[in-house]
Structure formats: C-alpha cells, structure tokens
Amino acid sequence: MRRIEWRRMAIGVVTMAAVGVGGPILAAHHEGGGGHGKKKHGKHFDKRDADGDGSISKDEWMAAAEAHFARMDADGDGSISREEWKSAHEAMHKRMKERHGGGH
C-alpha cells in the first residue's frame, strides 16, 4: 500500500474512533479482503472481537482503543505527549518495515 493510502486510512480510523464508530466498518473491510487477504486481517478482527460472536461491538472497539492508548502512554500519566506519540509512530513504522521486508 502506498504511503498516502496508509495516511488516509489512519485518518479514517482516528476519525471513526473519535466519534465511537467504525468497528463494523473496519471489520467488513478486513474480512472482505480489499486486496489484503483474509488471514492477515482476520487475526486483527479476531483480536478485537473479544466475545467471538463474529462482530465487533462498540464496547469491544472502545476496549481495543483504550488498550492502544495505554500502550502509547509510556509513562502512564493518562495523556500522550508529543514524544510518546513520535516514539509509538516510529515503532509502528519499524514493525511495518520488518513485516513487509523493509519496503514502503
């Protein structure tokens, strides 16, 4: 996926999370493939579908968002500083490069 597509997707995810929707929308995208493959995205879906009912409720979505926030809040003070944001962003890019053979 090109860099601009990742940015658009990230903006969409943040926007959906901010308004408390998106679980079912993203679940449909991930399960539908969208050129990515069900196995790869299925694990992300299954991870968020805590009760295993085949859909991601708002509560499940928000729990995943809370866990993500907690991972980014390195010092546990209840807020994400610019430095924590940058560190989490760099770590994400490093993981993506490792998964995709170093190229983006």
DAMO-V871020 format. One line per field, one symbol per residue. burial: b if it has 16 or more other C-alpha atoms within 10 Angstrom, else e. A space follows every 10 residues. Layout:
BEGIN
burial: ???
END
This chain:
BEGIN
burial: eeeeeeeeee eebeeebeee bbbbebbebb beeeeeebee bbeebbebbb eeeebbbeeb bbebbeeebb ebbbeeeeeb eeebeeebee eeeeeeeeee eeee
END
